[in-house]
Each structure stands twice: as C-alpha cells, then as structure tokens.
Amino acid sequence: MRQVDLCVIGSGPGGQKAAIQAAKLGKRVCVVEQREQVGGVAVHTGTIPSKALREMILRAGGIRSAAPRLQDFLAAGRAATLKQLWSYYDKVIQTEVQIVQKQLAHNQIELVYGSARFVDPHTVEVTGLTATETIVADAFVIAVGSVPARPPQVPFDGVNVFTTDELFSLPAVPHSMVIVGGGVIGTEYASMLSVLGVRVTLIETRPRLLEFVDGEIVEAFQYHLRQHGLALRLGEHVVTIRIVPAAGGSRSATGQMVEVLLESGKSVVADCLMYCAGRQGATAALNLAAVGLEADTRGRLKVDPSYCTSVPHVRAVGDVIGFPALASTSMEQGRVAVCRMYGAACDSMNDLLPYGIYAIPEIATVGRSEEDLTRAGIAYETGVAQYREIARGQLLGDEIGMLKLLIQEDTHAVLGAHAIGTGATELIHIAQAVMALNGTADYFVDAVFNYPTLAECYRVAALNGLNKLRNA
C-alpha cells in the first residue's frame, strides 16, 4: 500500500502541472499513468503527433509559407513518405517523454504505471502488467484526458474507417479521404493531408468551421482551403457510412472504399474515412461511483471555477472537463486546481486564454470576437494588417496572412486579437500580454518593433483601427 497526500490520475499536460505544483507546495505526490510511458494523449496521439506531422509535411515539401500549393506525391513514393513522416514524429515523442520523466523525477514525484480504479473515496487500485497496487490519498486530481468518440453505427475497422488514433498506423498516404467533423482536430488534419496531395472532403454539420473563432478569420481560412483543393461540405449531416468494394480503376490499396450518404442526398466516396466528430472523457474504467461521482453521457466531469467536482477532495482538469480541451489550458487548470485545493496564492487569467489551431495556414485568437461584441452591444472598431503589406510577410512569401485587432471606441482598449498565417500562434501572445496589462491600441502605435518582423502587424493594425475612429 502506498500513502500520499495527492494522487494524480493521468500524466498529460494537466496531470503533470498539477503534480509538480503540489510537489512545490511540499506535498507527497504520485502520478498514475495507464500507458507504459508518461505524457498522455497530448504526447502520444494528440497535440505533439499532429504538430510534428504538420512540421514534417512542410519540410518534406520544402514549404514554409502559410498556404502552400498542393504537392502531389507519386504513388510509388507514398509509403516511403509516410514512413519518413512517422519516424520524425516518433523522435519528437520520445524526446517529450524523456523531458516529462525528468521533470517528475526532479520534483520527487512517484510514478505508478497501470489502470486506476476507485475502490472507495480515498483509495484507488492500479492494475499494471504484472501486479496490482493500492494507493491511499487525501486528495485526487483526475486528468485522464479523452478518447475519440466511436458511435456504434460507424463501421470502424482501423483501416478504411478509423479515428485519429489509428491515422499514424496507416501504411501509406491514401489518395482520397473523407473527414467527418470540422472542429479543431478535423480541420487541422484535413489541411495537412490536403498538402500531402490527399483529395480530402471535410464534412461538418454546422454552417462553418471552428464556430468559436472570429467569423472573418474562418471565412478567409475556408476560402484558402477550397483554393487548394479541399472540398468542404458544410451544414451536412451524415446518414450512413459504408465500406464498399473498390470500383474499377480505383487506386485504393485495400481493395475497398468508403461511401458516405448525406442527409441532403449527396454521396461521397473515398479510399478511407477518418471520424473526428467529438471525443469522450476517458472515465469509463475509473469506477467513479465508488468516489461518489458520475460522468455525463460523454464521459466528462462537471467542475466549479476551482476545478472541484461535487466531491470536495477530488479535482478534475483537462479534456475530461470539456471545452476548450487544449494542452495549454489543461496545464493552467492543473496548476490552478492544486493551488486552490491547498489555499496557495494563485492568479489566473482564464478570460485571456489564447487559442491556436495548427492548420495550414495556422490560426490564433485571444479575447473576444466580433460576434461576441455585437451580441453584447459593445461599440468597437476593427484594425487590420495584411501580411503582404509587411516586409517580413513578403520575405516569407505569405500572401494570405492577416492580423485583426478589435478596439473599443471610447477607451481604445484592445478587446480581441485574431490572426491567420505564418507564425499566428506565436504572434497572438503579444496581444495577450497587452490586454492582460490593460493596454490600449495606442501602445502599438507608440512602440518600436524590430524590422522586418511580423510583430509590425500590430502597429499597422492599430493605426488602421485608430484612423477609422478618428475619421468617423
């Protein structure tokens, strides 16, 4: 039997930061990890693999700009290309695993490998490959992450119809693919695979992609996806998915294809289908009833602003509590949850969390969107800078990138910032810092930025917005 102050279930970003924060507060901590390696979904099947794949795709095609031209790989080179991409992704994962292990060891955090199951409110059993261990803890943080949704009516076989978890097991780059689900994950993979020369059809039930992102940015994104050969089927509902024999002349490697019938009567046929419509909290095996908890129909746990569940000594963070389900936000949730659990001082800027979509081109946003401000009745003006009018944007060959600032009319406060293009996910943090410190658009006019840099977009956008206000 192992006795600790805090038991963290899951070693993904949320679990890591929760455990380390507790260790810094002098608590005895153990982390339970179901896999044989630490890192969770973020390192092994989610964040890091998808971003590693994106970088390698850009490198493999000699592409660094935000909206590359389609690169059609010869059929004979598809297997070799995929093997090259996967080898790069494996190297990155192993490096991340080593970093996490060192961080946990440095903070004297105990690691237990195996599947955790609650026995009573303060006890979990961890079943590993060779033994079962009992852990008794004063408190718990549930950070088990999520798994892809697998509706029973979808004929998953891991080859023709699969989720993102199986994507990295494909032997070769398919010639065509249907992706169901236009959220962050589906959108990222659709844009990446399209660059690899895959003929992608993306199906989404909502009228546009990425509903939480500023509408103008999404419109620009959708336009460029279509320009580069990706077919968007928006506002469409999937009725049936069938695996059918490949038609004559098909280049399918499996001899089978996937047919998707839509509610509108349209049908789409492709070599394979990746299902990205939703994820489930990975709580099914935890025996939550033993600790007095119940997950919702999607396996998620409800928490308060301190990430406390309905059981006072149990916190939950990360994907298991739902939106936004990003690695960055999960890390902050883990830190804040433990600080508030133990009464430690903790300032958090949850209203200024940045969002990054690592598609091609990439998108980033912080603060409020135009739609938010319009609904709230807040008077604002927009300031826009196009990458093509910035020297750095021209050097990068990025003709589509843009940065938009939303500026309050009377105070000139920056209410939101939204970007699409090369380096957008890095660039957005400048706005985040200025907004956190209650800065105004005037700051960007008065500040000096290195030349040539994309950061100059802030000055151009601020001047654009403030000039509109002065001439109103």
N, C-alpha and C positions, 0 to 999 in steps of 0.2 A: 504494500500500500504506500502511495506517495501522497504527502500532505503539502499543500501550497496555499498561499494567500489568494492567488488568482490563476485560474486555468483558462487559457485562450484556445478556442477550438477553431483551427484554421490558421495557416501561415501565409495567407495572401497579404496584400498591402495593408488592409485594415487590422488583421491579426498581428502582423509584425509591429506596427506602430503602437498598438495597444500594449503589447507585451513589453516593448522597450520602454514606453512611458512608465509603466508600472514598476519595472526594474529600477528606473531612475529615481522613483519615489521610495526605494528601499524595500519593495515587496518581493517575496519569493514567487517566481512565476514559472509556469510550464506552458508549453505550446504543444497541442496535439495536431498532427498532420496526417491525413489519410494516405496521401501519396508517399512514395519512397523518397521523395525529395521535397524540400521546402519551396515556397513560392506561390502555391495555389494556382487558381485558374489564370491569374494575371501573367504569371511567368510561363506556364506550361501550355495553355491552349487559347489564351485571350490576348491581353494587351501586348506583351512582348513579341509573341509569334507574328501577330498581324502587322506590327510596326517593323519588325525585322524583314518580313516578306515585302513590305512596301519599299523599304530602302534597297533591298536587293533587286527588286524589279526595276527601280530607277537606275541602279548601277548597271544591271545586265544589259539594258537597252541604251546605255550611255546617255541617260536622260536625267537632268536635274531640275528642269523647269516645272512649273506647277501644272501645266496642262500639256503633256507630251502628245505627240502624234502617235496613232496606233502602230505598234510594232508587231508585224505578223511573223510568227516563228514558223519555220519549215516543219512539216510533220515529223521528219526524221530527228529533229532536234528537240522535240517537246519533252521526251523522257529525260534527256540529258539536262535540259534547262531546269526542270522541276527538281532533279537531284541536286543541282548546284544551289538552287534557292533553299532547299531544305537543309543542306549542310551548313549554310550560313546561319540559318535560324537555330540549329542545334548548338552551334558555338555560342551564340548570344545567350541562350537559355542556360547553358552550363555556367557561364560567367555570372549570370544573375543569381543562380542557385548558390554559388560559392560566396558571393557578396552577402546574401541574406544569412547564410550559415555563420559567417564571420561576425556579423552584427549581433546575432543572437548569442553566440558564444562569448563575445566581448562583454555582453551585459549579464553573463552568467544565467541565462535563461535555459531551462531544461527542455529538451526536445523528446517527445514521445511519438513514435510512428504507429499509426493504426486508425481504425474507425472508432469514433467516440459514440457512446450511447449512455444517456442518463439513466441512473438506477434510482436515485432519489434527488431531492432538491440540491444536495451538496456533493453528490457522488456521480462520477462517470466511469464506465468501464471502457477500456481501449483495447480493441482486439487487433493484434498485429499479425504478421505472417507466422510467427512461431509461438506466441504467448499472449495472454490477456492480463492487463494491468489495471488496477483500481486507483483512481485519483480522487482524493477528497480535497475540496477547495472552499474557501469562504465565499468566493465570488467567481463569476464566469463572464467571458465575452464570447459571444457566438459570432464567428466571422467565417462561416463555411462557404460563402460565395454562392454561385449559381451554376446551373447546367442548362444546356439548350432544351427548349420545350420540344416534346416529341408527341404530338397529337396521335391518338390511335388510328385515325383514318388516313394518316400519311404512311405510305409503304416504304419505310426506311429499310435499306439493305446495306448501307455503308459504302456502296459503290456507285449505284445510279442515283439513289436518293439518300442524302446524308445531311448532317449538321456541320457546323464549323469545326467541331471536334475531330471529324473524320477527314476534313479537307486536306490536312497535311499528310494523310496516308495515301492519297491518290498516286498511282504510278506515273502518270503523265498529265500534262496540261490538256484539258479537254478542248475540243473545237468550239463547242457551244454549251451554254449553261443557263438555266433559269434560277434566279434567286428570289425566294419568297420572303418579303419583309424589307421595308425601306427605312429601318431605324439606323442607328449608328453603325452596328456591325454589318448589316446587309449592304449599306451604302459604301462603307469602306472597302469591303471585299469586291463589290461589283465594279468599282472604279479601278482597283488594282488589276483584277483579272482581265478587264477590258484592255488595259495597257499591254498585257501579255499576249493579246491577239485573240482572246476568247470572245466569241459572239455572245454577249450577255443580255438577257432580258430580265429586268427587275420589276417585280410585281408588288404593289403596295395598295392597301385598302383605302388609305387616306388620300385626299386630293393633291398633296405634295409631300415631298420627303422632309424628314427632320423638322417636325412641327414646332419644336421648342427653339429653333434657330430663326433669326430675323428673316422675314419674307424676301426682301430684296437679295440677300446673300444666297438663299436657297434657289431663287429664280435664276440667278447667274450660274449657280452650280449645275442645276438641271439642264440649262442651255448647253453648257460645255460638255456634259455627259453625252447628250444627244449628238453634239457636233463630232464627237469622237467615237461614234458607232454604238453606243449603249442604248438599247430600247427600253423606254420607261412605260410601264402600264400602271398608271395611277388611277385611284378610285375603282380599282378592280378587286373582285372577291373570287378566291379560288373555290371551285365546286368539287372537283376531283383531280387526283394525281394518279396516273397510271404508268406502270413500266410496260413498254410495248416492244415488239421485235423491231430491230433497226430496218429502215427502208432501204431499198436498193440504191447503191451509190453513197450510202452513209459512210462517214469516216469514224464511226463510233468504235472504240477499242474493245468494248464489251459485247458487241453484237446486239445490244439493247439500247433503247432510248426512253425518254420520259415525255409523256404527253400531259399537259395541264389544260383542263377545261375551266374557263372563267364564267362567272355568272352572266356576263354580257353576251355570252355565246361564242366569244373568241376562243381559240385554242392555240397553245404554244407548244412546240416540240423541240427538244434539245437533247444533247448527249447525256446530260445529268441535271440534277436539281439540288440546290443547297437550301435548306429550310432555316431561315433566320428570324422567324416571326415569334419573338418572345423567349424569355428564359425563366427557369423555375429556381426558387431558392432551394439549395441542397440540404434540406432539413428532414427529408423522409426517414433517414436512418437514426435520427438523434433520440427518438422516443421522448419527444417534448412533453408528453402528458406526465411523465414522472417528475418533471420540474415545475409543472403547473402552467405550461404554455401550450398554445395552439397556433399553428401557422394558417395563413389564408389559403385559398384554392390554388395559388401559385407558389406555395411553399415559403412565403415571406412572413417576417415577423413585424409586428407593429411596435413602434418605439415613440418615446416622447422627445422633446428637444435635447435632452441629455443622453439620448440613446438607451434609455432604460426601458425594459419591457414591463409587462404587468407584474413581473416578479422582481422585487427591489434589488436583489443581488445578482441579477442577470442582465447584461447589456447585449446589444446586437448592433453590428456595424457592417458596412459594405453592401455588396449586391443583395444580401439576404434581406435587407430592409427596403429594397426597391430603388427608384429613381433618386439620384442620377446614375448610380452604379458605375462610376468611373474609378480607376485606380487612385487618382489624385484625391478625389473626395473621400474615398474609403480610408486613406491614410489619415486625413484630418479627423474623420469620425472616430477612428480608433484612439487617437491622441486625446480628443476632447472627452470621449466616453470615460476613459480611465481617470483623467484629471477631475472630472465632476464626481466620479464614483468615490474618490478619496479626498475630495474637498480641496484639491490643489488649485492655485490660481491659473486661470485659463482664459485667454482672449481668443475668440474665433470670429472670422469674418465670413460666416456662412451665406450672407447675402451677396458676396462678391466672389463666388467660386467661378473660376474660368472653365469653359468647356472647349475641348479640342476634338475635332473629327479628322482623323488621319486618312482622309480620302486623297485622291489625286484629281484636282487640287485640294489642299487641306483647308479646313475651315476652323475658325476660333471665334468665341464670343464671351463677353463678360458684361454683367449688368443687364439693363432692360432693353427690350426690343421695341421697334416702332409700334408693333401691335399692342404690346403691354401699355405703352404710354398713351396711345389713343384710347384704349379701354378705360384707363384711369383718368382721362381728361386732363393730362399734363401737357402744357404748351412747350413745344420743343422745335428745334431746327436741326437739320442734318448737315454734316460736313463730310465731304467725300474726297479721297485721294486715290487716283488710279496709279497702279504700279508703272504703267507705261510713261507717266509724266515724271517719274522719279529716276534719277540716274542709275541707282542700284537695280531697280526693276528692269531697266533696259539692258544692263550688263548681264542680268540673269536670263534674259530672253523671255521674261514673264509678261505677256501682253494682256492677261486677263485679271491679274491680281488687283484688289482694291481694299481700302480701309475706310470704314464709315464710323463717324462719331455722332452721338445723339446729345445735343447741347440744350440745356434748359434756357428758355427765352430770357427770363429776368435775371437769373443769377449766373448764367454761363457755366453752371455745374455740368460735368460730364456724367450723363445718366446711363450710357451704354456705349460699348465699342464692339464692332463686328468686322471680321476680316476674312478674305478668301485669297488664296495664293501661296506662293513660296514663303515658308517661314511664318505663316499666320499664327501657328500655335505658340511660337516664341514671342512674336511681336505683341500679342494681346496682353502680356504681363506688364507692359509699360502703362497701359490704360488702367489695369487693375491697381497698380501702385498709386497712380494719381488719384483715382476715385477713392481708394481707401484713406488717403490723406486729405480728402475733401478739396482736392484741387479743381481748377476750372480750365476751360479751353484756352484761356489767356496764358496759362502756363506754357502750353505747347508753342504759342506764338513767340513768347519771350525766351524760351530755352534754345540752346545751341546743340544740334545733333551732328555727329560725325558725318562727313561727306566722302564718298557716297554710301548711304545706308538706307535700309527700308524704314528705319525709325523716322526718317524725314517725312514719311507719310503723315505722321501726327501733326506736324507743323502745317502741311498743305491742307489737310482735312480741317484743322481748327480755323485756319484763315478762310477757307471756303464757307464754313458754317457761320463764323462771326460776320463775314462780309454780307451774307444773306440777311442776318439780323439787323445790321446797320442800314441796309438799303430797303428794309421792309417798309 
